[in-house]
Amino acid sequence: MNKTVENIKPYGNEGDKTGQVRQMFDSIAPAYDFMNHAMTLGIDKWWRKVAVNKVKASAPSTILDVATGTGDFAIKLYNDIKPSAVKGVDLSDGMLDVARRKVVERGLENAITFEQGDCLSLQCESESFDAVTVAFGVRNFENIEQGYSEMYRVLRRGGMLCVIELSTPRNPIIRWFYDIYTLHIIPWVGSLKSHDKSAYRYLPLSIAAVPQGDDMLAIMRKVGFGDCRVRTMTLGTCSIYTAVK
């Protein structure tokens, strides 16, 4: 039986994935922003811009950024869309510490708030957000369907979901270079910068195993989302999914 992304953990089989993911991001939080931009050669900034423009088209007043990490996407959502409020939720206190510092430095603490919490059990009222976003976080969910169900629950009717997730190229030649880069170069650089070899070995394994394309859209539809779409970016290395409640 193929191993699903929900069973792939950063530090081995002992313990639940949620706890291991929290531990991993606490460990790599100081190096996360550097590695995120370095391993994508800065292209992740373009991916975020494309995703933000999709969200902006729905003119949301309130936005929930799930698996918000160090807050880059939450801050860009606010700066580009100017909603009344953005809330970010993440498992890792270490990542949220970085996010909160960024917000204070920019004087946005009244507009953007962060909360430590489990994305599979959001401490938010039902139908309380106009848009929900996730940037590079779905593959870390211990139960992807449950995560989407929670995001569906907290969205208002007509609200938009936007997910950015890394994906694997289908072209065999591009895939060959991609595998060398993700399986060897990124773990090596990541271990030097973050001193956590396991975290950046987990990354390519989780990307390869996460549902992609139609498989991801099928999960969205299963929990109730409509108008589910995907746009692949940069030779298939990134996918942007959108849906409506």
C-alpha positions in Angstrom: 0.0 0.0 0.0 1.4 3.4 -0.9 2.2 5.6 2.0 0.0 8.7 2.2 1.2 12.1 3.1 -0.8 11.9 6.3 1.4 9.1 7.4 4.7 10.7 6.5 6.3 12.3 9.6 9.4 14.4 10.1 10.9 12.3 12.9 9.9 8.8 12.3 6.9 6.7 13.2 6.7 7.3 16.9 4.0 9.8 18.0 1.3 11.6 16.0 2.1 13.8 12.9 0.6 16.9 14.4 3.0 16.8 17.3 6.0 16.1 15.1 5.1 18.9 12.7 4.8 21.4 15.6 8.2 20.2 16.9 9.7 20.6 13.4 8.5 24.1 12.8 9.5 25.2 16.3 13.0 23.9 15.4 13.4 25.5 12.0 11.5 28.8 12.7 14.7 31.0 12.8 15.8 29.7 9.4 12.4 29.2 7.8 12.1 32.5 5.8 15.6 32.2 4.4 15.1 28.5 3.4 11.6 29.2 2.0 12.9 31.8 -0.4 16.2 30.1 -1.1 14.9 26.7 -2.0 12.4 28.2 -4.5 14.9 30.7 -5.8 12.6 33.5 -4.7 9.8 32.3 -7.0 7.5 31.7 -4.0 6.9 35.4 -3.9 5.4 35.3 -7.3 3.2 32.3 -6.4 1.9 34.3 -3.4 1.2 37.3 -5.6 -0.9 35.2 -8.0 -2.8 33.6 -5.1 -3.5 37.0 -3.5 -4.9 38.4 -6.7 -7.3 35.4 -6.9 -8.4 36.1 -3.3 -8.6 39.9 -4.0 -11.1 39.3 -6.8 -13.7 38.1 -4.2 -13.3 41.3 -2.1 -13.2 39.7 1.3 -13.6 41.7 4.5 -12.3 39.1 6.8 -9.6 36.5 6.0 -8.3 33.4 7.9 -4.8 32.3 7.0 -4.4 28.6 8.1 -0.9 27.3 8.8 0.2 30.9 8.7 3.8 30.1 9.7 5.9 33.2 10.0 3.1 35.4 8.7 4.4 36.4 5.2 1.2 35.4 3.4 -1.0 37.0 6.0 0.9 40.2 5.8 0.7 40.2 2.0 -3.0 39.5 2.1 -3.5 42.5 4.3 -1.2 44.8 2.4 -2.7 44.0 -1.1 -6.4 43.6 -0.2 -6.8 45.8 2.8 -9.5 43.7 4.5 -10.9 44.8 7.9 -9.0 42.0 9.6 -6.7 39.0 8.9 -6.3 36.2 11.4 -3.5 33.6 11.2 -3.5 30.2 12.9 -0.6 27.9 13.3 0.6 24.9 15.4 4.0 26.3 16.1 4.6 29.0 18.7 8.1 29.4 17.3 6.8 30.3 13.9 4.2 32.6 15.4 6.8 34.4 17.5 8.5 35.4 14.2 5.1 36.4 12.7 4.2 38.6 15.6 7.5 40.4 15.4 7.0 41.2 11.7 3.5 42.6 12.4 4.7 44.8 15.2 7.6 46.1 13.1 5.1 47.1 10.4 2.6 48.6 12.8 -0.1 46.1 11.7 -0.8 44.5 15.1 -4.4 45.9 15.1 -5.2 44.6 11.7 -3.4 41.2 11.8 -3.7 38.8 14.7 -2.1 35.4 15.3 -3.3 32.4 17.3 -1.7 29.1 18.2 -4.0 26.3 17.3 -4.7 23.0 15.5 -5.9 23.6 11.9 -7.9 20.4 12.2 -10.0 21.9 15.1 -10.2 25.6 14.5 -11.3 27.7 17.5 -13.4 29.9 15.2 -17.1 30.4 14.9 -18.8 28.8 11.9 -19.3 31.0 8.8 -17.1 33.8 10.3 -14.7 34.5 7.4 -15.1 35.7 3.9 -11.9 33.9 2.7 -9.7 31.2 4.0 -6.1 30.7 2.7 -3.4 28.1 3.2 0.2 28.6 1.8 2.3 25.5 1.7 0.6 23.9 4.7 -1.9 21.3 3.5 0.7 18.5 3.2 1.4 18.9 6.9 -2.1 18.2 8.0 -2.6 14.9 9.8 -5.9 14.5 8.2 -6.4 16.5 5.0 -10.1 15.9 4.6 -10.7 17.0 8.2 -8.6 20.2 7.6 -10.7 21.1 4.5 -13.9 20.3 6.5 -12.9 22.8 9.2 -12.0 25.5 6.6 -15.4 24.9 4.9 -17.1 25.2 8.3 -15.6 28.6 9.1 -16.2 30.1 5.7 -19.3 32.2 5.0 -21.7 31.1 2.2 -20.1 32.4 -1.0 -16.7 32.6 0.7 -13.5 31.7 -1.1 -10.8 29.1 -0.3 -7.3 29.5 -1.8 -4.6 27.0 -1.3 -1.0 27.2 -2.5 0.8 23.9 -2.4 4.1 22.5 -3.7 3.7 19.8 -6.4 5.9 17.5 -8.5 6.5 18.1 -12.2 5.1 15.6 -14.7 7.6 16.1 -17.4 10.3 13.3 -16.9 13.3 15.5 -17.8 12.2 18.3 -15.5 11.4 15.7 -12.8 14.9 14.3 -13.0 16.4 17.7 -12.2 13.7 18.4 -9.7 14.5 15.2 -7.8 18.2 16.0 -7.6 17.4 19.4 -6.3 14.7 18.4 -3.7 16.2 15.1 -2.6 19.8 16.2 -2.3 20.5 19.9 -2.5 17.7 21.2 -0.4 18.3 18.8 2.5 22.0 19.6 2.5 21.5 23.4 2.5 18.6 23.0 5.0 20.7 21.0 7.5 23.5 23.6 7.3 21.2 26.6 7.9 18.7 25.1 10.3 20.7 22.2 11.8 17.6 20.0 11.4 18.4 17.4 8.8 15.1 15.6 9.2 12.9 18.7 8.5 14.3 19.1 5.0 14.3 15.4 4.2 10.6 15.4 5.1 9.9 18.2 2.7 10.4 16.3 -0.6 8.8 13.2 0.7 5.7 15.2 1.7 5.5 17.0 -1.6 5.7 13.7 -3.5 2.9 12.1 -1.5 0.4 15.0 -1.1 -2.7 14.7 -3.3 -2.2 16.8 -6.4 -4.4 18.2 -9.2 -7.7 16.4 -9.6 -7.0 14.3 -6.5 -6.8 17.4 -4.3 -9.9 18.9 -6.0 -11.8 15.7 -5.3 -11.1 16.1 -1.5 -12.4 19.7 -1.7 -15.6 18.6 -3.5 -16.1 15.8 -1.0 -16.4 18.2 2.0 -18.8 20.5 0.1 -16.8 23.0 -1.9 -17.9 24.0 -5.4 -16.2 25.7 -8.4 -13.0 23.8 -7.5 -10.1 24.7 -9.8 -6.3 24.3 -10.0 -3.6 26.3 -11.7 -0.2 24.8 -12.0 2.8 27.1 -11.9 6.6 27.1 -12.7 6.8 23.8 -14.7 4.5 22.0 -12.3 6.4 22.7 -9.1 3.5 24.6 -7.5 -0.3 24.4 -7.7 -2.8 27.0 -6.7 -6.2 25.6 -5.8 -9.4 27.7 -5.4 -12.9 26.8 -4.4 -16.1 28.5 -3.2 -18.5 27.5 -0.4 
